[in-house]
């Protein structure tokens, strides 16, 4: 009797409300990775891992090691100073000013390049005559070497350079400035140069992101009576945000590590007095040029830690949704 009751109870639990017998859900079996696949993964990723260890991790470790010494750049370092180099860096006013300049460059890069690039991308995403030529012309400054760009702007922006000459010739001589040495405007001059140099990369990146937006969405919005700007505001820009966030990440990291244009245009000494020095130019000036390679390596480690911290924080709080969507297939 008890066996029958038990069997009846189990049968009732196997039935749903409609009286249909249900079966437990099937769980997919996880197939292990065989030795052939492991060997293939090792063969494909091994060279990349070795290159990463040799050219990224090893230099960082060696820079951290030399940063504990007062070292002239040759021979085995013997003058151990511990954390003195790092304490000096954090207490040095020129380094704090360079860090502030990097922060201003980050803000200027995002505020100037972002809206300009989005405007150009929206314009070039339309069918128009000469579209390909305009795209090439916008992208050309990005592929020009920094040495050429820096040399050209350093000549044009001198007190007796082409920019002031043009202003004088068109009757705007009152607007002539010392564009490179005036501490009040030098950082803005740098921001405009960086915008001219790198806005083309942002435009191409945004155009590539717009190609992935289905045209059916814009057509449906137009049929519902939405204007062009309403379509861009509520459809194009929201769907373009993942691309914008990736560009902002690249722009922030590039601004934190900026060196070449500042060093070429302002030089190793003028950059600090003009208010355009960066952490990278400070590292070269106070390290290699001063013959204190241990201190320069310590500055490199601090720059690496700051960049890594910003990168990890950005990925954690800004790119997290995008990366999770990519890993889960958008679910």
Secondary structure as GFF3:
##gff-version 3
##sequence-region A 1 331
A	DSSP	alpha_helix	2	13	.	.	.	ID=ss1
A	DSSP	alpha_helix	35	52	.	.	.	ID=ss2
A	DSSP	pi_helix	53	57	.	.	.	ID=ss3
A	DSSP	alpha_helix	58	66	.	.	.	ID=ss4
A	DSSP	alpha_helix	84	91	.	.	.	ID=ss5
A	DSSP	alpha_helix	93	108	.	.	.	ID=ss6
A	DSSP	pi_helix	109	113	.	.	.	ID=ss7
A	DSSP	alpha_helix	114	124	.	.	.	ID=ss8
A	DSSP	alpha_helix	131	143	.	.	.	ID=ss9
A	DSSP	alpha_helix	146	156	.	.	.	ID=ss10
A	DSSP	alpha_helix	162	169	.	.	.	ID=ss11
A	DSSP	three_ten_helix	173	175	.	.	.	ID=ss12
A	DSSP	alpha_helix	186	211	.	.	.	ID=ss13
A	DSSP	alpha_helix	215	223	.	.	.	ID=ss14
A	DSSP	alpha_helix	228	231	.	.	.	ID=ss15
A	DSSP	pi_helix	232	236	.	.	.	ID=ss16
A	DSSP	alpha_helix	237	256	.	.	.	ID=ss17
A	DSSP	alpha_helix	260	274	.	.	.	ID=ss18
A	DSSP	alpha_helix	279	283	.	.	.	ID=ss19
A	DSSP	pi_helix	284	288	.	.	.	ID=ss20
A	DSSP	alpha_helix	293	317	.	.	.	ID=ss21
A	DSSP	alpha_helix	320	327	.	.	.	ID=ss22
###
